[in-house]
């Protein structure tokens, strides 16, 4: 699976790499985690970087809990949670590395997987927009004393995404039995707009990639700092 990742480049570099503009200020992320609002590029607005919550909630879901952070490439066009999104709501998830954990005699050791030159890349993703029904919205308003304007909860539409995973390459296979689908730059547009781009969902070759052991501080999703990228002795 892919449960944490990094996107550490500056705003200008992000815009240049993906030929997009940012909707809002972007800060480098050293420990992007599920439930957070993170940058995506959708088929609906391919010229803009938007911020969606990681953990896909289907539009037909009863509530906005229990989002899926990953979708298996092999069944992406079959499972009800992902079938409609695969057909018409695909996205790119910018990143420059992702974390995997390996069991050792001293506990789980995290590794950061990246390209040898640290270049950014796009992971294949799907996105959804979930909207509360009238009853759900009213229940939420009542919970805040009748819908005070100061209520912290946003009862409007929720836009979410998931990352597509596939069989691992030789490098990642030593860490985990799945890996995120990394798209070749020349196929990113096809993933967004192609009729049936499932053939793109293959593991990226390992020969340009590396895996470095990093601090267990990454285990805490609230820790988000440059020191997480520094290799440690495994």
Secondary structure as UniProt FT lines:
FT   STRAND          4..7
FT   HELIX           11..18
FT   STRAND          21..22
FT   STRAND          29..33
FT   TURN            34..35
FT   STRAND          37..42
FT   TURN            44..47
FT   STRAND          48..54
FT   TURN            59..60
FT   STRAND          70..72
FT   HELIX           73..75
FT   TURN            76..78
FT   HELIX           80..88
FT   STRAND          90..95
FT   STRAND          97..104
FT   TURN            105..106
FT   STRAND          107..115
FT   TURN            116..117
FT   STRAND          121..130
FT   HELIX           134..143
FT   TURN            144..147
FT   TURN            149..150
FT   STRAND          158..166
FT   TURN            170..171
FT   HELIX           172..174
FT   STRAND          179..180
FT   STRAND          182..183
FT   HELIX           185..187
FT   HELIX           188..193
FT   HELIX           197..200
FT   HELIX           206..208
FT   STRAND          209..214
FT   HELIX           216..219
FT   TURN            221..222
FT   HELIX           226..229
//
